[in-house]
Amino acid sequence: MLISDVTQVKAAPGTVSFVRQLFQGKLNADVSGQGGVTFMSVQAGSYRADQMVAAPAEVQVVTPALDASAIRQKPEAPFRESTRAVDLTAADIIVSVGRGIKEKDNIHLVEELAAAMGAELAASRPICDNGWLPMERQVGSSGQTVSPKVYMAIGISGAIQHLVGMKGAKTIVAINKDPNAPIFEVADYGICGDLFEVVPALIEEVKKARG
Ligand SMILES: Cc1cc2nc3c(=O)[nH]c(=O)nc-3n(C[C@H](O)[C@H](O)[C@H](O)COP(=O)(O)OP(=O)(O)OC[C@H]3O[C@@H](n4cnc5c(N)ncnc54)[C@H](O)[C@@H]3O)c2cc1C
């Protein structure tokens, strides 16, 4: 049995279950194998590489007895080639923008900050739904799951569907004008203010610091 896209492993004496998301991240399900060999794959970005602990494990070689005539699925040509040009899961620093940016013409502001910081640019879903940034830059339950060293959330409220995609970041910085925005609950550093004032000042400071 294969359990794919696992985000958490729950181990107790004699039993193990796996957590995976259903319905585009609306539900977390505990799933376990039905006996026999269980294979699992882990959702990209679910675990931080710097927290991995190497532990010796027993390696078991499995040679499944496969009878080709028992395979009922016949693959056809791929429906759509995967064209993911941006791999946010590999980024150390991510500058992510939300609806607080107001309109497409203002996106250049966060692009400039990302460039100054050497960061990848990401976004919340409304930004990608509006076509202001490509879908491949969306973070969240229906986008990419990321765990960078720094995640800067700019004008993002912190809806649960966004948080599941970025709460594994080592350091979260939030810029939001609403002091009650849920993003501040997960932020390590918060700037409560107007992004149109804060971001230009940050760009200037980062450029100064980098020479
Ligand atoms: C099935 C499903 C799947 C979903 N998947 C995803 C997903 O993968 N990713 C995702 O992001 N969302 C996803 N969503 C949508 C999610 O529920 C939220 O609607 C979305 O994350 C909100 O985006 P936002 O924070 O940019 O916008 P908003 O919630 O509108 O927040 C905008 C924020 O900007 C702040 N702001 C406004 N003006 C300024 C300013 N001048 N300066 C500073 N701050 C300002 C506001 O205070 C507010 O907090 C999904 C929803 C569903 C139902």
The ligand as an SDF file (V2000), in Angstrom:
LIG
                    3D

 53 58  0  0  0  0  0  0  0  0999 V2000
  -10.1170   24.9660   -0.7160 C   0  0  0  0  0  0  0  0  0  0  0  0
   -9.3200   26.2150   -0.5090 C   0  0  0  0  0  0  0  0  0  0  0  0
   -7.9690   26.1960   -0.7790 C   0  0  0  0  0  0  0  0  0  0  0  0
   -7.2060   27.3470   -0.5900 C   0  0  0  0  0  0  0  0  0  0  0  0
   -5.8690   27.3050   -0.8400 N   0  0  0  0  0  0  0  0  0  0  0  0
   -5.1170   28.3990   -0.5830 C   0  0  0  0  0  0  0  0  0  0  0  0
   -3.7070   28.3810   -0.7890 C   0  0  0  0  0  0  0  0  0  0  0  0
   -3.1200   27.3920   -1.2240 O   0  0  0  0  0  0  0  0  0  0  0  0
   -3.0160   29.5200   -0.4860 N   0  0  0  0  0  0  0  0  0  0  0  0
   -3.5990   30.6490    0.0010 C   0  0  0  0  0  0  0  0  0  0  0  0
   -2.8890   31.6410    0.2610 O   0  0  0  0  0  0  0  0  0  0  0  0
   -4.9280   30.6920    0.1620 N   0  0  0  0  0  0  0  0  0  0  0  0
   -5.7000   29.6080   -0.1210 C   0  0  0  0  0  0  0  0  0  0  0  0
   -7.0420   29.6910    0.0420 N   0  0  0  0  0  0  0  0  0  0  0  0
   -7.6520   31.0090    0.3030 C   0  0  0  0  0  0  0  0  0  0  0  0
   -7.5850   31.4150    1.7720 C   0  0  0  0  0  0  0  0  0  0  0  0
   -8.7050   30.9160    2.4530 O   0  0  0  0  0  0  0  0  0  0  0  0
   -7.5880   32.9560    1.8940 C   0  0  0  0  0  0  0  0  0  0  0  0
   -8.7250   33.4740    1.2500 O   0  0  0  0  0  0  0  0  0  0  0  0
   -6.3440   33.6100    1.2900 C   0  0  0  0  0  0  0  0  0  0  0  0
   -5.1850   33.0070    1.8070 O   0  0  0  0  0  0  0  0  0  0  0  0
   -6.3490   35.0870    1.6420 C   0  0  0  0  0  0  0  0  0  0  0  0
   -5.2820   35.7080    0.9800 O   0  0  0  0  0  0  0  0  0  0  0  0
   -4.6490   37.0550    1.5350 P   0  0  0  0  0  0  0  0  0  0  0  0
   -4.1540   36.8430    2.9200 O   0  0  0  0  0  0  0  0  0  0  0  0
   -3.6920   37.5400    0.5070 O   0  0  0  0  0  0  0  0  0  0  0  0
   -5.8940   38.0550    1.4740 O   0  0  0  0  0  0  0  0  0  0  0  0
   -6.7870   38.6720    2.6380 P   0  0  0  0  0  0  0  0  0  0  0  0
   -7.3120   37.6160    3.5300 O   0  0  0  0  0  0  0  0  0  0  0  0
   -7.7540   39.5760    1.9630 O   0  0  0  0  0  0  0  0  0  0  0  0
   -5.7550   39.5260    3.5000 O   0  0  0  0  0  0  0  0  0  0  0  0
   -5.1510   40.7060    3.0660 C   0  0  0  0  0  0  0  0  0  0  0  0
   -4.3760   41.2540    4.2610 C   0  0  0  0  0  0  0  0  0  0  0  0
   -3.6690   42.3980    3.8540 O   0  0  0  0  0  0  0  0  0  0  0  0
   -3.7160   43.3430    4.9010 C   0  0  0  0  0  0  0  0  0  0  0  0
   -3.5250   44.6740    4.3070 N   0  0  0  0  0  0  0  0  0  0  0  0
   -4.3790   45.3630    3.5100 C   0  0  0  0  0  0  0  0  0  0  0  0
   -3.8340   46.5260    3.1200 N   0  0  0  0  0  0  0  0  0  0  0  0
   -2.5890   46.5730    3.6930 C   0  0  0  0  0  0  0  0  0  0  0  0
   -1.5450   47.5390    3.6800 C   0  0  0  0  0  0  0  0  0  0  0  0
   -1.6420   48.6700    2.9690 N   0  0  0  0  0  0  0  0  0  0  0  0
   -0.4260   47.2800    4.3970 N   0  0  0  0  0  0  0  0  0  0  0  0
   -0.2980   46.1250    5.1270 C   0  0  0  0  0  0  0  0  0  0  0  0
   -1.2750   45.1750    5.1670 N   0  0  0  0  0  0  0  0  0  0  0  0
   -2.4060   45.4000    4.4630 C   0  0  0  0  0  0  0  0  0  0  0  0
   -5.0740   43.1690    5.5530 C   0  0  0  0  0  0  0  0  0  0  0  0
   -5.0640   43.6370    6.8950 O   0  0  0  0  0  0  0  0  0  0  0  0
   -5.2590   41.6520    5.4410 C   0  0  0  0  0  0  0  0  0  0  0  0
   -4.8170   40.9990    6.6290 O   0  0  0  0  0  0  0  0  0  0  0  0
   -7.8250   28.5430   -0.1350 C   0  0  0  0  0  0  0  0  0  0  0  0
   -9.1890   28.5480    0.1410 C   0  0  0  0  0  0  0  0  0  0  0  0
   -9.9400   27.3990   -0.0500 C   0  0  0  0  0  0  0  0  0  0  0  0
  -11.4160   27.4380    0.2670 C   0  0  0  0  0  0  0  0  0  0  0  0
  1  2  1  0
  2  3  1  0
  2 52  2  0
  3  4  2  0
  4  5  1  0
  4 50  1  0
  5  6  2  0
  6  7  1  0
  6 13  1  0
  7  8  2  0
  7  9  1  0
  9 10  1  0
 10 11  2  0
 10 12  1  0
 12 13  2  0
 13 14  1  0
 14 15  1  0
 14 50  1  0
 15 16  1  0
 16 17  1  0
 16 18  1  0
 18 19  1  0
 18 20  1  0
 20 21  1  0
 20 22  1  0
 22 23  1  0
 23 24  1  0
 24 25  2  0
 24 26  1  0
 24 27  1  0
 27 28  1  0
 28 29  2  0
 28 30  1  0
 28 31  1  0
 31 32  1  0
 32 33  1  0
 33 34  1  0
 33 48  1  0
 34 35  1  0
 35 36  1  0
 35 46  1  0
 36 37  1  0
 36 45  1  0
 37 38  2  0
 38 39  1  0
 39 40  1  0
 39 45  2  0
 40 41  1  0
 40 42  2  0
 42 43  1  0
 43 44  2  0
 44 45  1  0
 46 47  1  0
 46 48  1  0
 48 49  1  0
 50 51  2  0
 51 52  1  0
 52 53  1  0
M  END
$$$$
